[in-house]
């Protein structure tokens, strides 16, 4: 019911997101491009991350990402897997693991990955895993698909190995759990590092392990980065079904071919709706392309107006392609922009703009928890 949906919206959702991978793989660069509005060329001046760089990224009004950008030097990795194991890997919502496709020590990279996945499964078995095969621009275009498919097969095999390691440890973990349930321990006790105990992390009986994993080929020099991060965010946004339902109602009401809802700062696609006519569009990568184009245009506006990159650079943008289609992007709620693509016609686009403005109150929940 709508009342139940509104009740869900009251809760601010906080998600712990681990960003891991070996030093120099491009973790901080992609984070800076997506969330700090860096240009790809500006990331060259970023230094190596020391230990853990913790940032709280507010996304929309009701989701806060506790983003742990973990330094990838070997000494730090060993520390995460030993002394800080419970602290780092407890209560994780998402692990983003970045592989450098040009790495000269692939076997060592994969061995580290296996250890990371084993620790994650031990302490946060329900976490989602996103593996980014990064710097794909360094591979010849004709070979990219084959190279990516080959690396995907290897990563999936290594992931299965990591899960198998934890499965073998399950009897030991069960015994550890029983010890922790004795009178001198509490099931909800926390480690000195602030993470949950192994018993708490397994939440009672230790179940079978089923890892939710997606893999992407990425580069900071094209739209592939937006595709990967939009997928990551899509899985984290609370009340997504409410957003999708209301976006679909709006699309039908204004006779649109397609509607995209963007987060204001990152221009990641939060949600989208496509009509049957719109589904005939042959360009499957158009969503991330629009994110990249609008972000680039925002940077250009910033350059020529002298305003900060994080500032609002425009309130509305309109594009008419003769008798082919019309499109407009407009400020929607405090935290979002909406893109509407529709058939051509002056009266049609003006009517759609008025209806989008009238629909704003129905999307106010995107700006924060409903009071």
C-alpha positions as CSV (number, residue, x, y, z in Angstrom):
1,X,0.0,0.0,0.0
2,X,1.1,3.6,-0.4
3,X,1.0,4.1,3.4
4,X,3.4,1.2,3.8
5,X,5.7,2.6,1.1
6,X,5.7,6.0,2.8
7,X,6.6,4.3,6.1
8,X,9.6,2.7,4.4
9,X,10.8,6.0,3.1
10,X,11.2,7.4,6.6
11,X,14.3,5.3,7.2
12,X,17.7,6.7,6.1
13,X,19.7,3.9,4.7
14,X,23.5,3.7,5.4
15,X,25.6,1.3,3.4
16,X,29.2,0.3,4.0
17,X,31.0,0.1,0.7
18,X,34.5,-1.3,0.4
19,X,36.6,-0.2,-2.6
20,X,39.6,-2.5,-2.9
21,X,42.3,-3.6,-5.3
22,X,46.0,-3.4,-5.6
23,X,47.8,-0.1,-5.5
24,X,47.7,1.9,-8.7
25,X,44.6,0.0,-10.1
26,X,42.6,3.2,-10.3
27,X,40.3,3.0,-7.3
28,X,40.6,6.6,-6.1
29,X,40.6,7.9,-9.6
30,X,37.2,6.4,-10.4
31,X,35.8,7.5,-7.0
32,X,37.0,11.1,-7.7
33,X,35.4,11.2,-11.1
34,X,32.1,9.9,-10.0
35,X,31.6,11.6,-6.7
36,X,34.0,14.6,-6.7
37,X,33.5,15.8,-10.3
38,X,37.1,15.3,-11.3
39,X,37.9,15.2,-15.0
40,X,39.8,12.0,-16.1
41,X,42.9,14.0,-16.8
42,X,42.9,15.6,-13.3
43,X,43.2,12.2,-11.6
44,X,46.9,12.0,-12.6
45,X,47.7,14.3,-9.7
46,X,46.1,12.0,-7.1
47,X,48.6,10.3,-4.8
48,X,48.5,6.8,-3.4
49,X,45.8,6.1,-0.8
50,X,47.4,5.5,2.7
51,X,45.6,2.8,4.7
52,X,41.8,3.6,4.5
53,X,40.3,6.8,3.2
54,X,36.8,6.9,4.7
55,X,34.2,9.2,3.2
56,X,30.5,9.6,3.7
57,X,28.8,10.2,0.4
58,X,25.2,11.4,0.5
59,X,23.3,10.0,-2.5
60,X,19.8,11.3,-3.0
61,X,18.3,12.3,0.4
62,X,17.9,8.9,2.0
63,X,21.0,6.9,1.2
64,X,24.5,7.5,2.7
65,X,27.4,5.6,1.3
66,X,30.1,4.9,3.9
67,X,32.8,4.5,1.3
68,X,36.0,2.8,2.5
69,X,38.7,3.5,-0.1
70,X,41.3,0.9,1.0
71,X,44.9,1.5,0.1
72,X,46.2,-1.3,-2.1
73,X,49.9,-1.5,-1.0
74,X,50.8,-5.0,0.1
75,X,51.4,-4.1,3.8
76,X,47.9,-2.5,4.0
77,X,46.3,-5.6,2.4
78,X,48.0,-7.9,4.9
79,X,46.8,-5.7,7.7
80,X,43.2,-5.8,6.4
81,X,43.3,-9.6,6.3
82,X,44.8,-10.0,9.8
83,X,44.7,-7.4,12.6
84,X,41.8,-5.4,11.1
85,X,39.9,-8.3,9.5
86,X,36.7,-8.1,11.6
87,X,36.8,-4.3,11.5
88,X,37.1,-4.0,7.7
89,X,34.9,-6.9,6.6
90,X,32.0,-6.7,9.0
91,X,28.6,-5.2,8.1
92,X,29.6,-4.7,4.4
93,X,26.8,-4.0,2.0
94,X,29.0,-3.9,-1.2
95,X,32.5,-4.8,-2.1
96,X,33.9,-3.2,-5.3
97,X,37.1,-4.9,-6.3
98,X,39.2,-3.3,-9.0
99,X,41.7,-5.3,-11.2
100,X,44.2,-3.5,-13.3
101,X,44.1,-5.3,-16.7
102,X,47.7,-4.3,-17.4
103,X,49.0,-5.7,-14.1
104,X,52.3,-7.6,-14.5
105,X,51.7,-9.9,-11.5
106,X,48.2,-11.4,-12.2
107,X,48.7,-14.5,-10.1
108,X,49.5,-12.4,-7.0
109,X,46.6,-10.1,-7.7
110,X,44.3,-13.1,-7.9
111,X,45.7,-14.7,-4.7
112,X,45.0,-11.4,-2.8
113,X,41.5,-11.4,-4.3
114,X,40.8,-14.9,-3.0
115,X,41.8,-13.8,0.5
116,X,39.6,-10.7,0.3
117,X,36.6,-12.7,-0.9
118,X,37.1,-15.3,1.8
119,X,37.2,-12.6,4.5
120,X,34.1,-11.0,3.1
121,X,32.1,-14.2,3.0
122,X,33.2,-15.0,6.5
123,X,32.0,-11.6,8.0
124,X,29.4,-10.3,5.5
125,X,28.0,-13.2,3.6
126,X,25.1,-11.2,2.1
127,X,27.3,-8.5,0.6
128,X,27.1,-7.9,-3.1
129,X,30.3,-8.0,-5.1
130,X,31.1,-5.9,-8.1
131,X,34.4,-6.7,-9.9
132,X,35.7,-4.0,-12.3
133,X,38.2,-5.0,-14.9
134,X,39.8,-1.6,-15.2
135,X,41.9,0.4,-17.6
136,X,40.4,-1.5,-20.6
137,X,41.3,1.5,-22.8
138,X,44.9,0.1,-22.8
139,X,43.7,-3.0,-24.7
140,X,43.3,-2.8,-28.5
141,X,39.6,-2.3,-29.3
142,X,39.4,-5.5,-31.4
143,X,40.7,-7.6,-28.5
144,X,38.8,-6.1,-25.6
145,X,35.9,-8.4,-25.6
146,X,38.0,-11.5,-25.7
147,X,40.4,-10.2,-23.0
148,X,37.5,-9.3,-20.8
149,X,35.8,-12.7,-21.2
150,X,39.0,-14.5,-20.4
151,X,39.5,-12.4,-17.2
152,X,35.9,-12.9,-16.2
153,X,36.3,-16.7,-16.4
154,X,39.5,-16.6,-14.3
155,X,37.8,-14.3,-11.6
156,X,34.7,-16.5,-11.4
157,X,37.0,-19.6,-10.9
158,X,39.0,-17.8,-8.2
159,X,35.7,-16.6,-6.5
160,X,34.6,-20.2,-6.4
161,X,37.9,-21.2,-4.8
162,X,37.4,-18.4,-2.1
163,X,33.9,-19.6,-1.3
164,X,35.2,-23.2,-1.1
165,X,37.8,-22.1,1.5
166,X,35.1,-20.7,3.7
167,X,32.9,-23.8,3.2
168,X,35.8,-25.9,4.5
169,X,36.1,-23.6,7.5
170,X,32.4,-23.9,8.4
171,X,32.8,-26.6,11.1
172,X,35.5,-24.5,12.8
173,X,33.4,-21.4,12.5
174,X,30.4,-23.3,14.0
175,X,32.6,-24.4,16.9
176,X,33.8,-20.8,17.3
177,X,30.2,-19.7,17.4
178,X,29.2,-22.2,20.1
179,X,32.1,-20.9,22.2
180,X,30.9,-17.4,21.8
181,X,27.4,-18.3,22.8
182,X,28.6,-19.6,26.2
183,X,27.6,-17.4,29.2
184,X,30.8,-15.4,29.2
185,X,30.1,-14.2,25.6
186,X,27.3,-12.3,24.0
187,X,26.1,-13.2,20.5
188,X,26.1,-9.6,19.6
189,X,29.5,-8.7,21.1
190,X,31.9,-6.6,18.9
191,X,35.6,-7.0,18.4
192,X,38.1,-4.4,19.6
193,X,38.0,-3.0,16.0
194,X,34.3,-2.3,16.1
195,X,33.2,-5.1,13.8
196,X,30.8,-7.9,14.8
197,X,32.1,-11.1,16.2
198,X,32.2,-14.2,13.8
199,X,29.1,-15.5,15.5
200,X,27.2,-12.3,15.0
201,X,28.3,-12.0,11.4
202,X,26.9,-15.4,10.6
203,X,23.7,-14.5,12.4
204,X,23.0,-17.8,14.1
205,X,23.3,-21.1,12.2
206,X,25.9,-20.9,9.4
207,X,24.1,-21.2,6.1
208,X,25.3,-22.3,2.7
209,X,27.1,-19.5,0.8
210,X,25.8,-17.9,-2.4
211,X,27.7,-14.9,-3.6
212,X,26.0,-12.2,-5.6
213,X,28.6,-11.0,-8.1
214,X,28.6,-8.8,-11.2
215,X,31.6,-8.0,-13.5
216,X,32.2,-4.9,-15.7
217,X,34.9,-3.7,-18.1
218,X,35.7,-0.1,-17.2
219,X,37.9,2.9,-18.1
220,X,38.0,6.4,-16.8
221,X,38.2,7.7,-20.4
222,X,34.7,6.6,-21.6
223,X,31.1,5.9,-20.4
224,X,31.8,2.4,-19.1
225,X,32.6,3.8,-15.6
226,X,29.1,5.2,-15.4
227,X,27.5,1.9,-16.4
228,X,29.3,0.0,-13.6
229,X,28.7,2.6,-10.9
230,X,25.0,3.1,-11.9
231,X,24.6,-0.7,-11.4
232,X,26.2,-0.5,-8.0
233,X,24.1,2.4,-6.9
234,X,20.9,0.9,-8.4
235,X,21.2,-2.0,-6.0
236,X,21.7,0.3,-3.0
237,X,18.9,2.9,-3.5
238,X,16.2,2.3,-0.9
239,X,12.6,2.2,-2.1
240,X,13.6,1.6,-5.7
241,X,10.2,-0.1,-6.5
242,X,8.4,3.1,-5.4
243,X,10.6,5.2,-7.7
244,X,10.2,2.9,-10.7
245,X,6.4,2.7,-10.3
246,X,6.0,6.5,-10.1
247,X,8.4,7.1,-13.0
248,X,6.4,4.6,-15.2
249,X,3.2,6.4,-14.3
250,X,4.8,9.7,-15.3
251,X,6.1,8.3,-18.6
252,X,2.7,7.0,-19.6
253,X,1.0,10.3,-18.6
254,X,3.2,12.4,-20.8
255,X,3.4,10.0,-23.7
256,X,7.2,9.8,-23.4
257,X,9.5,7.3,-25.2
258,X,11.9,7.2,-22.4
259,X,12.6,8.8,-19.0
260,X,15.9,8.8,-17.1
261,X,16.3,9.9,-13.5
262,X,19.8,11.2,-12.6
263,X,21.3,11.9,-9.2
264,X,22.2,15.6,-9.3
265,X,26.0,15.6,-8.6
266,X,27.2,12.3,-10.1
267,X,24.7,12.1,-12.9
268,X,24.4,8.4,-12.3
269,X,21.1,6.9,-13.6
270,X,19.1,6.1,-10.5
271,X,16.1,4.7,-12.4
272,X,14.7,4.6,-15.9
273,X,11.5,3.9,-17.8
274,X,11.2,2.9,-21.4
275,X,8.0,2.6,-23.6
276,X,7.5,-0.2,-26.1
277,X,8.5,2.3,-28.8
278,X,11.6,3.3,-26.9
279,X,12.7,-0.3,-26.5
280,X,13.3,-0.4,-30.3
281,X,16.3,1.9,-29.7
282,X,19.4,-0.1,-30.9
283,X,21.8,1.7,-28.6
284,X,22.1,-0.4,-25.5
285,X,24.7,1.9,-23.9
286,X,22.7,5.1,-24.3
287,X,22.1,5.5,-20.6
288,X,25.7,5.6,-19.5
289,X,26.5,7.7,-22.6
290,X,24.0,10.3,-21.4
291,X,25.6,10.3,-18.0
292,X,29.0,10.9,-19.5
293,X,27.7,13.6,-22.0
294,X,25.8,15.6,-19.3
295,X,28.7,15.3,-16.8
296,X,31.1,16.6,-19.5
297,X,28.7,19.4,-20.4
298,X,28.4,20.3,-16.7
299,X,32.2,20.6,-16.6
300,X,32.2,22.9,-19.6
301,X,29.6,25.1,-18.1
302,X,31.7,25.3,-14.9
303,X,34.7,26.3,-16.9
304,X,33.0,29.1,-18.8
305,X,30.9,30.4,-15.9
306,X,33.7,30.2,-13.3
307,X,31.5,28.3,-10.9
308,X,32.6,25.3,-8.8
309,X,32.2,21.9,-10.4
310,X,29.8,20.7,-7.7
311,X,27.5,23.7,-8.1
312,X,24.3,23.5,-10.2
313,X,25.4,24.5,-13.7
314,X,22.0,24.5,-15.4
315,X,18.3,24.2,-14.6
316,X,17.1,23.0,-18.0
317,X,18.4,21.8,-21.3
318,X,16.4,21.2,-24.5
319,X,17.2,19.5,-27.7
320,X,15.0,19.1,-30.8
321,X,16.0,16.9,-33.6
322,X,13.7,18.0,-36.4
323,X,11.0,15.4,-37.1
324,X,12.9,12.6,-35.3
325,X,12.5,13.3,-31.6
326,X,12.6,16.0,-28.9
327,X,14.4,15.8,-25.6
328,X,14.7,17.9,-22.5
329,X,16.7,17.6,-19.2
330,X,15.4,19.6,-16.3
331,X,16.0,20.0,-12.5
332,X,13.4,17.7,-10.9
333,X,13.8,17.5,-7.2
334,X,16.6,19.0,-5.0
335,X,18.8,15.9,-5.6
336,X,17.7,14.9,-9.1
337,X,17.5,15.8,-12.7
338,X,15.1,14.1,-15.1
339,X,15.6,13.5,-18.9
340,X,12.6,13.0,-21.1
341,X,12.8,11.7,-24.7
342,X,9.7,11.9,-26.7
343,X,8.2,12.2,-30.3
344,X,8.6,15.6,-31.9
345,X,6.2,18.5,-31.6
346,X,6.2,21.9,-29.9
347,X,2.9,21.4,-28.2
348,X,3.8,17.9,-27.0
349,X,7.1,19.0,-25.4
350,X,5.6,22.1,-23.7
351,X,2.8,19.9,-22.3
352,X,5.3,17.4,-21.1
353,X,7.3,20.1,-19.3
354,X,4.2,21.3,-17.5
355,X,3.3,17.8,-16.4
356,X,6.8,17.0,-15.2
357,X,6.7,20.2,-13.0
358,X,3.3,19.1,-11.7
359,X,4.7,15.7,-10.8
360,X,7.5,17.0,-8.6
361,X,5.6,16.8,-5.3
362,X,5.1,13.0,-5.9
363,X,8.9,12.6,-5.9
364,X,9.7,14.7,-2.9
365,X,10.7,11.6,-1.0
366,X,13.9,11.6,-3.1
367,X,15.1,14.6,-1.2
368,X,15.2,12.9,2.2
369,X,13.3,10.8,4.7
370,X,9.6,11.6,4.9
371,X,8.8,13.2,8.2
